[in-house]
Amino acid sequence: MSLAVVWLPDVAVSETEAVRARLSRLPGLERWILCPAAEDGRGLAILVPLDGEDTGSSTAGLAAAVAGEAAEPELYRRRTTTDPARAGNYELAPFLFSVRVFAPPEWQQPIREWLDGEHFERQVSMDGVLWADGYEPIEGAFHYLNLWAIEDPALIDSPEWVRVRDTPWYESVRPGFQASPLLREIYQVTKEDGSNE
């Protein structure tokens, strides 16, 4: 599965309904998930799941059409999932924890191996984590996009999250994370037709 994401960090959450209305009028855009940031009052993410044939052509000009922003969608290919039957089912959780890791080249493989070999499965075993997907960009600057379907935003800063994450393997790749710019955000998930009712 592929995914197009438009990151709109400077759009106020209060503008969500206006963006939703513009999205619903876009021709050719059949499925989208509008996610306002759950904290700080600023930031929206628009997720557009793509079928195997679509390389993002259905999302061309999406950002400008909905928010007047210059940002274009970033295209991702799913690298891994913890539950193929539930992955990408955004209606399963009220929140989406997004982490983008811009790992330097020498840390890309060790971080990928830790994410796919241990981290996703351990975190998903926690109560309140429903599924996790790992993505890599199809084009553009290399980074990891990790999406977690969670029930409560407080979970990711909880002692339990840290306890489950902090293993000897994590400690071995921790310097790679310290050398990597990270973009972390929690989004409220709207239903897949764009409504949150």
WOCORWO-V724269 format. One line per field, one symbol per residue. burial: I if it has 16 or more other ideal C-beta (glycine too) atoms within 10 Angstrom, else O. A space follows every 10 residues. Layout:
burial = ???
This chain:
burial = OIIIIIIIOO IOIOIIOOII OOIOOOOOIO OIIIIIIIOO OOIIIIIIII OOOOOIOIIO OIIOIIIOIO OIIIIIOIOI IIIOOOIIOI OOIIIIIIII IOIOOOIIOO IIOIIOOIII OIIIOOOIII IIIIIOIOOO OOIIIIIIII OOIOIIOOOO IOOIOOOOOI OOIOOIOOOI OOOOIIIIII OIOIOOO
